Amino acid sequence: MKTNKVDSTLLAQLALLIAIEIIMRLTGLGNVPVGPLYMSFLTLPIAVGAMMVGPIGGVVLGAVFGLISFWDSVTGGSVMGSILFQINPVHSFILCVVTRVLMGLCTGYIFKAVRKIDHTKTWSYFVGALSAPLLNTLFFMSYLCIAFYNTDYVQGLVSSVGATNPFMFVALLVGIQALVEASVCGILGGIVCKALATAMRGRIHADEVKAKA
């Protein structure tokens, strides 16, 4: 009975986070345009899901984020995404979806690993929340360079920022943006997850006491 209650709670949290992810995208709260890219805070629900539900939660929420991003590429909602989709739809799908699924999965496992050595059961939440935006930038930009770096469009971006190699291109294009994303998502995600974990432990304990009474 206890396991069923916990599973139901986790499923409800996952459904709520999916709804939040979609609402953030539809309302524009999750994306802030910055040049050809978007400063995205959509990794926040993914980080929360990966830590509270587990790696599978990160995978599901990462897939939702990726599919939304890919849909923007198909419909023209993202200028950069639309251009990349026209260049190569398959690579565009991998860039939008697969990298986000991998990000959610890795975030979940990173949190599980650091939580084992976090005796305070506090700082691991901030590490997990911080890993989501950092991994998102790492995987997205890495695949962008692998699949599209030599295209005319990306080479135009390379020239516009004055980069001489892929590493410099990534640093100049998303350097400050990535730091802001990571800071905001890391702090907010850590606070939210720590609060949720504390509330869940309190609820489970109360249910156990009530069952014994």
C-alpha positions as CSV (number, residue, x, y, z in Angstrom):
1,M,0.0,0.0,0.0
2,K,2.8,2.4,0.9
3,T,4.6,1.7,-2.4
4,N,1.4,2.3,-4.3
5,K,0.9,5.7,-2.6
6,V,4.5,6.7,-3.3
7,D,4.2,5.6,-7.0
8,S,0.9,7.6,-7.4
9,T,2.5,10.6,-5.9
10,L,5.5,10.4,-8.3
11,L,3.2,9.9,-11.3
12,A,1.1,12.9,-10.2
13,Q,4.3,15.0,-9.9
14,L,5.5,13.9,-13.3
15,A,2.1,14.8,-14.9
16,L,2.2,18.2,-13.2
17,L,5.8,18.9,-14.4
18,I,4.8,18.0,-18.0
19,A,1.9,20.4,-17.8
20,I,4.3,23.1,-16.4
21,E,6.8,22.4,-19.2
22,I,4.1,22.9,-21.8
23,I,2.6,26.0,-20.2
24,M,6.0,27.6,-19.8
25,R,6.6,27.1,-23.6
26,L,3.1,28.2,-24.7
27,T,3.2,31.4,-22.5
28,G,6.8,32.3,-23.5
29,L,7.9,32.1,-19.9
30,G,10.4,29.3,-20.6
31,N,12.3,31.0,-23.6
32,V,13.9,34.4,-23.8
33,P,15.2,35.3,-27.3
34,V,18.9,36.0,-27.3
35,G,20.2,36.5,-30.9
36,P,19.7,33.4,-33.0
37,L,19.2,31.2,-29.9
38,Y,16.9,31.2,-26.9
39,M,17.8,31.5,-23.3
40,S,15.8,28.6,-22.1
41,F,14.5,27.9,-18.6
42,L,12.6,24.8,-19.7
43,T,15.3,22.7,-18.2
44,L,14.0,23.6,-14.7
45,P,11.0,21.2,-14.8
46,I,13.3,18.5,-16.3
47,A,15.8,18.9,-13.4
48,V,13.0,18.7,-10.9
49,G,11.5,15.6,-12.5
50,A,14.9,13.9,-12.9
51,M,15.5,14.3,-9.2
52,M,12.1,13.7,-7.7
53,V,10.9,10.9,-10.1
54,G,14.2,9.5,-11.2
55,P,16.1,9.2,-14.5
56,I,13.0,8.0,-16.2
57,G,11.3,11.2,-15.2
58,G,14.2,13.1,-16.7
59,V,13.8,11.1,-19.9
60,V,10.1,11.8,-20.2
61,L,10.4,15.5,-19.5
62,G,13.4,15.8,-21.7
63,A,11.4,14.2,-24.5
64,V,8.6,16.7,-24.0
65,F,11.0,19.6,-24.1
66,G,12.7,18.2,-27.2
67,L,9.5,17.5,-29.1
68,I,8.3,21.1,-28.4
69,S,11.6,22.4,-29.7
70,F,11.3,20.2,-32.8
71,W,7.8,21.3,-33.4
72,D,9.0,24.9,-33.4
73,S,11.6,23.9,-36.0
74,V,9.0,22.4,-38.2
75,T,6.4,25.2,-37.9
76,G,8.9,28.1,-38.0
77,G,8.5,29.0,-34.3
78,S,12.2,29.1,-34.0
79,V,14.2,30.9,-36.8
80,M,17.4,28.9,-36.2
81,G,15.5,25.6,-35.7
82,S,13.6,26.2,-38.9
83,I,16.7,26.8,-40.9
84,L,18.4,23.7,-39.5
85,F,15.3,21.6,-40.2
86,Q,15.4,22.7,-43.8
87,I,19.1,21.8,-44.0
88,N,18.7,18.3,-42.5
89,P,15.4,17.1,-40.8
90,V,17.0,14.0,-39.3
91,H,19.9,15.8,-37.7
92,S,17.5,18.5,-36.6
93,F,15.4,15.9,-34.8
94,I,18.5,14.5,-33.0
95,L,19.5,18.0,-32.1
96,C,16.2,18.9,-30.6
97,V,14.9,15.7,-29.1
98,V,17.7,13.1,-28.6
99,T,20.1,15.6,-26.9
100,R,17.3,16.7,-24.5
101,V,16.3,13.0,-23.6
102,L,20.0,12.3,-22.9
103,M,20.2,15.5,-20.8
104,G,17.3,14.4,-18.7
105,L,18.6,10.9,-18.3
106,C,22.1,12.0,-17.2
107,T,20.7,14.6,-14.8
108,G,18.8,11.8,-13.0
109,Y,21.9,9.6,-12.7
110,I,24.1,12.5,-11.6
111,F,21.7,13.4,-8.8
112,K,21.5,9.7,-7.7
113,A,25.3,9.5,-7.6
114,V,25.9,12.7,-5.7
115,R,23.1,12.1,-3.3
116,K,24.9,9.0,-2.0
117,I,27.7,11.2,-0.7
118,D,25.6,14.1,0.4
119,H,25.2,13.5,4.1
120,T,23.3,16.7,4.5
121,K,20.7,15.7,1.8
122,T,20.8,19.4,0.6
123,W,23.6,20.3,-1.8
124,S,23.0,17.4,-4.1
125,Y,19.7,19.0,-5.1
126,F,21.5,22.1,-6.3
127,V,24.1,20.0,-8.1
128,G,21.4,18.0,-9.9
129,A,19.5,21.2,-10.8
130,L,22.7,22.8,-12.1
131,S,23.6,19.8,-14.2
132,A,20.4,20.0,-16.4
133,P,21.1,23.4,-18.1
134,L,24.8,22.7,-18.3
135,L,24.3,19.3,-20.0
136,N,21.6,20.8,-22.2
137,T,24.1,23.4,-23.5
138,L,26.9,20.8,-23.8
139,F,24.9,18.2,-25.7
140,F,23.0,20.7,-27.9
141,M,26.0,22.8,-28.9
142,S,28.2,19.7,-29.4
143,Y,25.8,18.1,-31.8
144,L,25.2,21.4,-33.5
145,C,28.9,21.6,-34.3
146,I,29.1,17.9,-35.3
147,A,26.1,18.0,-37.7
148,F,25.9,21.6,-38.9
149,Y,29.2,23.4,-38.3
150,N,30.2,23.3,-41.9
151,T,26.9,24.5,-43.3
152,D,26.6,28.0,-44.7
153,Y,24.2,29.1,-41.9
154,V,26.4,28.1,-39.0
155,Q,29.5,29.4,-40.8
156,G,27.7,32.7,-41.0
157,L,27.2,32.7,-37.3
158,V,30.8,31.8,-36.8
159,S,31.9,34.8,-38.8
160,S,29.5,37.1,-37.0
161,V,31.0,36.3,-33.6
162,G,34.5,36.2,-34.9
163,A,35.3,32.6,-33.9
164,T,38.2,30.7,-35.5
165,N,37.2,27.2,-34.3
166,P,34.2,25.3,-32.9
167,F,35.2,25.7,-29.3
168,M,35.6,29.5,-29.6
169,F,32.3,29.6,-31.5
170,V,30.4,27.9,-28.7
171,A,32.0,30.0,-26.0
172,L,31.3,33.3,-27.8
173,L,27.7,32.3,-28.8
174,V,26.4,30.9,-25.6
175,G,29.0,31.7,-22.9
176,I,27.1,34.3,-20.8
177,Q,23.7,32.9,-21.7
178,A,24.7,29.4,-20.5
179,L,26.0,30.9,-17.2
180,V,22.7,32.7,-16.6
181,E,20.6,29.7,-17.4
182,A,22.7,27.5,-15.1
183,S,22.6,29.9,-12.3
184,V,18.8,30.5,-12.4
185,C,17.9,26.8,-12.9
186,G,20.4,25.6,-10.4
187,I,19.2,27.9,-7.6
188,L,15.5,27.6,-8.3
189,G,15.6,23.9,-9.0
190,G,17.6,23.1,-5.9
191,I,15.2,25.1,-3.7
192,V,12.1,23.5,-5.2
193,C,13.4,20.0,-5.0
194,K,14.7,20.3,-1.5
195,A,11.3,21.7,-0.4
196,L,9.4,18.9,-2.2
197,A,11.6,16.2,-0.8
198,T,11.0,17.5,2.7
199,A,7.3,17.7,2.2
200,M,7.1,14.2,0.8
201,R,9.1,12.7,3.7
202,G,6.8,14.5,6.1
203,R,3.7,13.2,4.3
204,I,4.9,9.6,4.1
205,H,5.8,9.7,7.8
206,A,2.4,11.0,8.7
207,D,0.7,8.3,6.7
208,E,2.8,5.6,8.5
209,V,1.9,7.0,11.9
210,K,-1.8,7.1,10.9
211,A,-1.6,3.5,9.6
212,K,-0.2,2.3,12.9
213,A,-2.7,4.2,15.0
